[in-house]
């Protein structure tokens, strides 16, 4: 759930806001005079976000290079490229269902 709070809450209730960030591991949007001002996030959640984003950028660059090679007729890894594209296009819930044993019911 998206959390939006006035910036004065950060000053007046820092401990509560800090605990909210740690508990939810989601960004907290701070407003000033009714307008968006800053985003606050738990440091561990932020580190995970940065790591995931860097990994995604790496995969995107690899897929772009593979597409260029494929267009030039130089690709030897078409099956692997298609598998990566499929994995990247699936929402996380679909991936977790896929990793369960076939006899397990949801």
N, C-alpha and C positions, 0 to 999 in steps of 0.2 A: 504494500500500500504506500502510495506516495505521501511523504511527510512534508508539509509546507508550514513554516513557522516564522513569526516576525523576528528580526535580528535582535530585538530587545530581549527575547527569551534566551538567547545565547548568553547575553550579559547577566541577566537576572536569575536564570535557572541553568547555569552551565552543567552542573552535575547530572541533572535530568536529561538534558539534551545529549550529553556525552553518552549516557547509558542507553538512550534511544538509538543512537548511531551504532553502538556496539551490539545491541540486541537484534536490531533489524538487518544490519550489514548492508543497508540501502542508503543511497544519498538522501540528505535532508536539505531541502531548498529553503534558503533564508530570504526573507523579503525586507525591504526598507521602503518606508512610505508607500506600501502596497504594491511595490514592483519587485520583480526578481532581482536579487543582489549577489548572492553567493551560494555555493553548494558545499555542504559539510558531509564528510564521510569517514567512517572508521578506517584507521590506517591499514589494518590487515585486509579489509575488504578492498581498499583502494589498490594495495599492492597486487592482489589477485586480479583486479580489473586491468591494471597496467600490463601484467604478465599475459593475461588472456588476449588483450588487444595486440600486443607485440607478436604473439603466436599467430593470431589471425592475419596480421599484416604479412608475416613470413609466408603463410600458406597462400594468401592472395597473390603475392609476388611470384611464388612458385607456379601457381595455376596460370598466371599471365604469361610467364615464360614458356610453359608447356603449350599454351594456345598458340603462341608465336611459332614455336617449333613445329607444332602440328600443321599450321597453315603453310609452313615452308617445307612440309613433307619430311621433317627430321625427327618426329616423335616416335619413340620406341615404347612408351609407357601409357598408351591410350587407356587400357583397362584400369590402371591405377589412377589416372587422372579423373576418369569418370567416377570411381569410387570416392575420391576426395570431394568432388563436386556434390555428390549425393549426400555424404556425411555433413558437409557444411550447410546444405540447404535444409536439413531436418531440424525441427525444434528439439531442444534438450529432452523433453518428455518422451519423444519418439525414440531417442537414443537409449534412454533408460529402459524402455519397454523391450527394445531389441536385445539388450544385454541379459535379460532374464532367461532362465531355462524355458524351453517350449512347453513343458507340462505345468508350469506355474501360471495361475490365473491372476488377473489384475484385480 
